[in-house]
Amino acid sequence: MSFITLEMHGDIAVLSVDNPPVNALSHGVREGLLRHVIAADEDQDVSAIVIICAGRTFIAGADIKEFGKPIEEPYLPDVVTRIEACDTPVIAAIHGTALGGGLEVALACHYRIGTSSSFVGLPEVHLGLLPGASGTQRLPRLVGPAMALDVMLIGRPIPASDAHRMGVLDKLSANDDLLADALSFVPECIAMGPRRIRDFPMPDYPDEIFDAARKKISKNARGQLAPWKIIDCVEVATKTSFDDGLKKEREYFLECMASPQSAGLRHAFLANRQVSKVPGITKDTPQRKLSSAAVIGAGTMGAGIAYNCLAAGMDVTLLDNNDDGLARGRKTVEGLFAGGVERGKISVADRDAGLQRFSTSQDYSDIADVDIVIEAVFESMEIKKAVFSELDKTIKQGAILATNTSTLSIDEIAAVTSRSQDVIGLHFFSPAHIMRLLEIVRGKATADDVIASSLAFAKRLKKFGVVVGNCNGFVGNRMLYNYGRENQFLLLEGAAPEFIDKTMFDWGMAMGPNAVGDLAGLDVGYKVRQERDDLPTDPGFYRIADMLAEMGRFGQKTGKGMYLYEKGSRTPTPDPEVAAMISGEAARLGIEQRDIDPDEIIERCIYGLIVEGARILEEGIAIRSSDIDVVWMNGYGFPAFRGGPMHYADSIGLGKVYAAVCELQERFGATFWEPPKLLKELAESGRKFSDVGTY
Ligand code: 3H9
């Protein structure tokens, strides 16, 4: 297959890259590009070379799927070096997104023209990498080291107008015909001749930028390698020759590429995209029209979901059975819009339009014609069944009836309706307008078009929709149970809440488990446990959480939970009363308290997750191991640079994980630590979780 086509326009050679979907620089593209550039440059009859792309975008970067495997020559740094060395002027014509290696190719060209809707950027940091094809050396020479640092450390795509102002784009294409505009730009470029960024003098910059950048990332990029190396590369660019800078960049790029962090982040990137591929659901699966929604329950979650749907352009009615609740719900929605405007996320016009599409009601007949209902009432089977019976009676046929339950059986809820094919779980995470995870729980009768529509709905809400099977807690909360269980046992065994939290935070979790419990509300988990009759009888099982909830210490909302909170503050302060309560309870249960090493805390909490993840995979509740990772990275603050619990287990090696779980079983018994069959099988056959359905 040819990835590059050559078309002559008079004496101008137009090289068109065609490697769908995003023209990534896979081996064939690099090879073809280099070959054609050399041929055109050596052809005396060619006056200029234009590099343009077919399809939806300019080159979006190196091919992430090739990373981690031996890379075949020609290497990208050599390709860009040769492009810049051309005696014939080379012009990049950019549409869509010129990202990473794509922008590096463009920076090696002598001139750049972009459509006004295009974006450029160096987002490698999000993959645990640095721009490794001269971006760290060329960009500082073009825009100055301070701006270059911002571009590379933030990694966000820059709109064409800004890129033009910064000098990254020399010209904006005013109309839809980029090629025509590029061709008419050529005579100007020929007149100016090849212009090589490598020869640009380094613009002036304040000395302190490197210290300032390092200070900033030590706070924001906990434990990550790539941001540090990006700063080092830019500093090198200011101190040495271009060629020496390139050598350093290559060395650091390969170091980052070999790091487990980059492997984790690359896995996260691909896993987040793989998740929407559901066996049996194709682009031909019909979808239901979803333009109006009703949300039942005007609590924080319900109002958050309503706002989410409004921001996505839907008509939304928030329904609750009491005036106060509705007034509070409306206030929450209005507050979220106001916050959106304040942070520049939403325009005033969009806020006004959103609020126009918003209504509240206490009457089911007002929502009879909506396309989708999302129930977000209290987590009680009895209440949910009552709501669904009412929905079944009142809502038009063909509407999707969704429950936001976080644990309860979709099938049991669906059974009270006469249309279980229309019932699905849509499990949002709090705060609903921020968290990017949506667990889509299919019941045994849920229709394919309802699943397809839910996946499209997730995309519309800018979320990762993960289709999972029906079981208690689904994927996320079912695994959380094990994680929380180990946290609770560790408390009784002598690890202080703040010590556990610091250990898990330092390891990379967004928050420690005890701070999370206080944030979510200890009453929530308590009530869920009260509804279950299948819980282990171990007297230490969630003992401390139960005691706190029974004391009315629900967490942040009551000013006390595992920690104390000053009025209006979310900062947890350790409470000696809780410490005494824990040691008293440990003594009562005959548990000897001891010093516990951080490694043991990490192992027990994380292996608890992995063990349950393995069972979930074994039972087919998750389609593939990477879906479990998507749930944990996007819904539970699992660090993306570790790639999610299943990828993390794979990276340790399942042989080691299995051996450790067997040891834990010996120490703590089989109730909690019996190794899952799948883990044993994979470990013994030298395979990985990712071998069980992967991208
Ligand atoms: C780099 O360049 C290193 C160099 O500095 C040095 C090298 C020596 N490779 O996101 P979407 C696939 S590092 C392979 O859903 P959108 C993606 O998996 C790279 N595949 O679409 C998906 O596949 P599928 C720096 C890629 O419209 C499909 O394309 N560049 C790549 O929402 C559609 O993706 C980046 O980090 C890739 N580079 O967003 C840019 N990119 O259909 C990464 C995408 O099978 N990419 N795919 O599921 C993006 O940010 C977005 O994909 C983009 C399009 C904005 C381009």
Boltz pocket constraint, residues with backbone or C-beta under 6 A from the ligand:
constraints:
  - pocket:
      binder: B
      contacts: [[A, 21], [A, 22], [A, 24], [A, 57], [A, 60], [A, 61], [A, 62], [A, 63], [A, 64], [A, 65], [A, 76], [A, 77], [A, 97], [A, 99], [A, 100], [A, 101], [A, 102], [A, 104], [A, 123], [A, 124], [A, 127], [A, 129], [A, 130], [A, 131], [A, 132], [A, 133], [A, 135], [A, 269], [A, 270], [A, 273], [A, 274]]
      max_distance: 6.0
